[in-house]
């Protein structure tokens, strides 16, 4: 069986409270050998580390999601740095900018945007200090996200997770030396944009993820997503790339190990 990694999962969400161990067992049975559990604030990042400690093959990313920026303390660098020194922490994130849920009040939106940018920069600084790469969230904020990342591009790399932007946007990401990652969106009827970008992506510049519990692929759409479903994403991705599932396995797993070097150790 070809193996795959789920490079972005939220196993600490309440959705898995009653069956986390069984969820991980199902993932292994489906050939998903490694999972990155991603934090969205300091508490969930600490929780991601605990999950990684308790389950072989599970790793953690620590960060503060832009949608929670207004709840963040003024400076997250010291506590985030402490969490990120854990041996199973493979990246900073998810972090980035999200303008989708913008307030109709322009002053309120400008204040939120400023807070997101400040928090994003703080996390980039921690990543550079510790020699870690970053998991990037962006929604309706591509130009600003790329502008904020560019000054840090010589010191850290980023993966734009849950990618569904255009081919042109993807090529600008690749030009910075960054990567993209595809989710179950590539299986959706309305996922043509993601499939077009996937088809155009170099085999060694993208990874696979679920972003679970969200975005369950066909035939599970509408249900809770889980890491085992990377297999369905991989089957569609291989068809889109006109390659074998085995070839896709080699490329995406080696790309993940190069981007998250600590994955090689467990």
Protein Blocks (a to p, Z undefined) as FASTA:
>chain_A
ZZdddfbdcfkbmklmmmmmmmmmmmmmnopabccdddfbfklmmmmmmmmmmpghiacd
ddddfklmmmpcfblklmmmmmmmpmklcbgcdedddfklpcfblklmmmmmmmmmmmmm
mmmmmmmmnopacddddehilmmmmmmmmmmmmmbccddehiabdfklmmmmmmnopacd
ddfklmpmklmmmmmmmmmpcfklcccdekiaghiacfkghiacdfklmmmmmmmmmmmn
opafklmmmmmmmmmmmmmmmlmmZZ
